């Protein structure tokens, strides 16, 4: 929640999800960021919309836990057009070379993942990812 507060994402523009996959036993916990509100959106939220070009789902940030309890933090940026995805991927790869593209239905995603235990704490890692995407002005 600290990430969403630092982006000044309003409660109605985020959706929390928790579930466990029956196929592989992976547990998921994270929050979707929806489009900014029509009234009084934060600057970081508007920057995110501009970066993704998405009208509804813009990003997801959270955690995956494998059946063996390996925890991975992740961010998915959802772009409606491949050109937006490619531009965002290039920008993000300058700081996160392991970023990759991945389809998600009709959307084009930029995906970043990091195993917990790396040198940066969680909140700082999430902030660095969003800053690398050009979502500045975080609190």
C-alpha positions in Angstrom: 0.0 0.0 0.0 2.9 2.3 0.6 3.7 2.3 -3.1 0.2 3.3 -4.0 0.3 6.1 -1.4 3.6 7.4 -2.8 2.0 7.4 -6.3 -1.0 9.1 -4.8 -3.3 6.5 -6.4 -6.8 6.9 -5.0 -8.6 3.9 -3.5 -11.2 3.6 -6.3 -8.4 3.4 -8.9 -6.8 0.3 -7.4 -8.0 -3.3 -7.0 -6.4 -5.7 -4.5 -6.2 -9.4 -5.5 -5.1 -12.5 -3.7 -5.3 -16.0 -5.0 -3.5 -19.4 -5.4 -3.1 -21.1 -8.7 -4.4 -24.7 -8.6 -2.1 -25.6 -11.5 1.3 -24.9 -10.0 0.5 -23.8 -6.4 1.8 -20.3 -6.9 0.2 -17.7 -4.6 -0.4 -14.2 -5.9 -1.0 -10.9 -3.9 -1.0 -7.5 -5.5 -2.9 -4.5 -6.6 -4.0 -3.4 -10.1 -3.8 0.3 -10.9 -6.7 1.5 -13.0 -7.0 4.6 -15.1 -6.7 7.9 -13.2 -10.0 9.5 -12.0 -11.5 12.3 -14.1 -11.3 14.7 -11.2 -8.1 15.6 -9.5 -5.7 12.8 -10.6 -2.2 12.8 -9.2 0.7 13.7 -11.6 2.4 10.3 -11.2 -0.9 8.6 -12.1 -1.2 10.8 -15.2 2.4 10.0 -16.1 1.6 6.3 -15.8 -1.4 6.6 -18.2 0.8 8.5 -20.7 3.5 5.9 -20.5 1.2 2.9 -21.0 -1.5 4.5 -23.2 -4.0 2.3 -21.5 -7.5 3.3 -20.9 -8.4 0.9 -18.1 -5.7 -1.4 -16.5 -2.4 0.4 -16.3 -0.2 -1.6 -14.0 -0.1 -4.4 -11.4 2.4 -4.6 -8.6 2.8 -7.3 -6.1 4.2 -10.7 -5.2 4.3 -14.3 -6.3 5.2 -17.1 -3.9 6.0 -20.5 -5.4 5.0 -23.8 -3.8 8.6 -23.9 -2.4 8.1 -20.4 -0.8 10.4 -18.5 -3.2 9.0 -15.0 -3.2 9.3 -12.8 -6.2 8.2 -9.1 -6.4 6.8 -8.0 -9.8 5.4 -5.1 -11.8 3.4 -5.5 -14.9 2.7 -2.4 -17.1 -0.3 -2.9 -19.4 -0.1 -1.1 -22.8 -2.9 -1.1 -25.4 -0.5 -0.7 -28.3 2.7 -2.6 -29.1 4.5 0.7 -29.9 3.8 2.0 -26.4 5.0 -1.3 -24.9 8.2 -1.2 -27.0 9.0 2.4 -26.0 8.3 1.7 -22.3 10.4 -1.5 -22.4 13.3 0.3 -23.9 13.1 3.0 -21.2 12.8 0.5 -18.4 15.6 -1.8 -19.7 18.1 1.1 -19.3 17.9 0.4 -15.5 16.4 -3.1 -15.4 18.0 -5.1 -18.3 16.0 -8.2 -17.4 12.7 -6.5 -18.1 10.7 -8.3 -20.8 7.6 -8.0 -22.9 4.7 -10.5 -22.5 1.2 -10.6 -23.9 -1.8 -10.6 -21.6 -5.0 -11.1 -23.7 -5.3 -8.1 -26.0 -2.9 -6.0 -23.9 0.9 -5.8 -24.3 2.9 -6.0 -21.1 6.2 -4.9 -19.8 7.2 -7.2 -17.0 9.8 -6.8 -14.3 10.5 -9.4 -11.6 13.0 -9.5 -8.7 13.7 -12.3 -6.2 13.4 -11.1 -2.6 16.7 -10.8 -0.9 18.3 -8.6 -3.5 20.0 -5.5 -2.1 17.1 -3.1 -2.4 14.2 -3.2 0.0 10.7 -3.8 -1.5 9.3 -0.3 -1.4 12.5 1.2 -2.9 12.5 -1.5 -5.6 8.9 -0.7 -6.6 9.7 3.0 -6.6 12.8 2.5 -8.8 10.7 0.5 -11.3 8.0 3.2 -11.6 10.7 5.9 -11.8 12.5 4.0 -14.6 9.1 3.9 -16.4 9.0 7.7 -16.2 6.4 7.9 -13.5 8.0 10.7 -11.6 6.7 13.0 -8.8 6.3 10.2 -6.3 5.9 11.3 -2.6 
